Amino acid sequence: MDLTQLLHDDRPFALLRRRTPGHDENTVEVFLGSVSTCDRLADLPDEGLALVPFRQIRERGFDVRDDRTPLTVLVPDETHRVRWPARWNSSPRTPSGSRTAASTSPTRNTPRSSGVSCARRSDGERAPTS
């Protein structure tokens, strides 16, 4: 897969560059699939990349102001591994409007940590994540 193909694809996607032992940091994982929302962490599917809002810590008994940010998950229908483009090494890592990506559970087959990633929001606009 050529990453420039994502510019012409309407499907939501995420790019994950892991910098953890056992992963080649010069490889990018590309997830293409559908995005949905869940009410609770326990409702997340077994596989996927979740964008977990801060307010979800209320599930652990903490008092949190609910800003109505949804718990969102991208469930990949397609996955690819591609080389990290060297020209991206000089790109800014946290453009404005970025979000944080987190996995659904350490016991599930989901990414535990990532470098720079990007997802398409429900309104069709791409939202960079870090």
C-alpha positions as CSV (number, residue, x, y, z in Angstrom):
1,M,0.0,0.0,0.0
2,D,1.2,3.5,-0.9
3,L,0.2,6.0,1.9
4,T,-0.8,8.6,-0.6
5,Q,-3.7,6.3,-1.5
6,L,-5.3,7.4,1.8
7,L,-5.8,10.9,0.4
8,H,-8.3,9.4,-2.1
9,D,-10.0,6.9,0.2
10,D,-13.1,7.9,2.1
11,R,-12.8,5.3,4.8
12,P,-11.6,6.1,8.3
13,F,-8.0,5.1,8.9
14,A,-5.2,5.1,11.6
15,L,-1.4,5.1,11.1
16,L,0.6,3.6,14.0
17,R,4.3,3.9,14.3
18,R,5.3,1.9,17.4
19,R,8.6,2.5,19.1
20,T,8.5,-0.4,21.5
21,P,10.7,-3.5,21.8
22,G,9.8,-6.1,19.2
23,H,8.5,-3.6,16.6
24,D,10.5,-2.0,13.8
25,E,10.1,1.8,14.4
26,N,10.5,2.3,10.6
27,T,7.3,0.4,9.9
28,V,3.9,2.0,9.9
29,E,0.7,0.0,10.5
30,V,-2.2,1.2,8.5
31,F,-5.7,0.4,9.8
32,L,-8.7,1.0,7.5
33,G,-12.2,0.3,8.8
34,S,-15.3,1.6,10.5
35,V,-15.6,4.0,13.4
36,S,-18.2,3.7,16.1
37,T,-18.8,5.0,19.6
38,C,-19.3,3.2,22.9
39,D,-20.7,4.3,26.3
40,R,-18.2,2.3,28.5
41,L,-14.7,0.8,28.1
42,A,-16.3,-2.6,28.7
43,D,-18.4,-2.1,25.6
44,L,-15.3,-1.8,23.3
45,P,-14.9,-4.6,20.8
46,D,-12.0,-7.2,21.2
47,E,-10.0,-5.6,18.4
48,G,-9.6,-2.0,17.5
49,L,-8.0,1.3,18.2
50,A,-9.8,3.4,20.8
51,L,-9.7,7.1,21.3
52,V,-10.4,7.3,25.0
53,P,-11.6,10.6,26.4
54,F,-10.4,11.7,29.8
55,R,-13.9,11.5,31.3
56,Q,-13.8,7.6,31.0
57,I,-11.8,7.6,34.3
58,R,-15.2,8.0,36.0
59,E,-15.5,4.3,35.4
60,R,-12.8,3.9,38.1
61,G,-14.8,6.0,40.6
62,F,-13.2,9.4,40.0
63,D,-15.4,12.5,39.9
64,V,-15.0,14.0,36.3
65,R,-16.7,16.8,34.5
66,D,-18.3,15.2,31.4
67,D,-17.5,17.3,28.3
68,R,-19.5,14.8,26.1
69,T,-16.4,13.7,24.1
70,P,-17.3,10.3,22.8
71,L,-15.4,7.1,23.4
72,T,-14.6,6.2,19.8
73,V,-13.1,3.1,18.3
74,L,-11.8,2.2,14.8
75,V,-12.3,-1.4,14.0
76,P,-10.0,-2.4,11.1
77,D,-11.4,-4.2,8.1
78,E,-8.0,-4.0,6.5
79,T,-4.5,-3.7,7.9
80,H,-1.2,-3.0,6.1
81,R,2.4,-2.6,7.0
82,V,4.5,0.0,5.1
83,R,7.8,1.7,5.5
84,W,7.8,5.0,7.5
85,P,8.5,7.8,4.9
86,A,11.9,9.4,5.8
87,R,10.6,12.8,4.8
88,W,8.0,12.6,7.7
89,N,10.9,12.6,10.3
90,S,11.0,16.4,10.0
91,S,7.2,16.8,10.3
92,P,5.6,18.3,13.4
93,R,4.5,15.5,15.8
94,T,1.5,17.2,17.4
95,P,-0.4,19.5,15.0
96,S,-3.3,21.5,16.5
97,G,-6.5,19.5,17.0
98,S,-4.6,16.4,17.9
99,R,-6.0,13.6,20.1
100,T,-4.5,10.8,22.1
101,A,-4.9,7.2,21.1
102,A,-5.0,4.4,23.6
103,S,-5.6,0.7,23.5
104,T,-8.8,-1.0,24.7
105,S,-7.0,-3.4,27.1
106,P,-3.6,-4.9,27.6
107,T,-5.1,-8.3,27.3
108,R,-6.6,-7.7,23.9
109,N,-4.9,-7.7,20.5
110,T,-4.8,-4.0,20.2
111,P,-2.0,-1.5,19.9
112,R,-0.5,-0.6,23.3
113,S,1.6,2.4,22.2
114,S,2.0,4.4,19.1
115,G,3.9,7.2,17.6
116,V,2.1,9.5,15.2
117,S,-1.2,8.4,13.9
118,C,-4.1,9.9,12.1
119,A,-7.9,9.1,11.9
120,R,-10.8,10.5,10.0
121,R,-13.4,12.0,12.3
122,S,-17.1,11.3,11.8
123,D,-17.5,14.6,10.0
124,G,-15.1,13.4,7.4
125,E,-12.2,15.6,8.4
126,R,-8.9,14.0,9.3
127,A,-7.9,14.4,12.9
128,P,-4.2,13.8,13.7
129,T,-3.5,11.8,16.8
130,S,-0.4,11.4,18.8
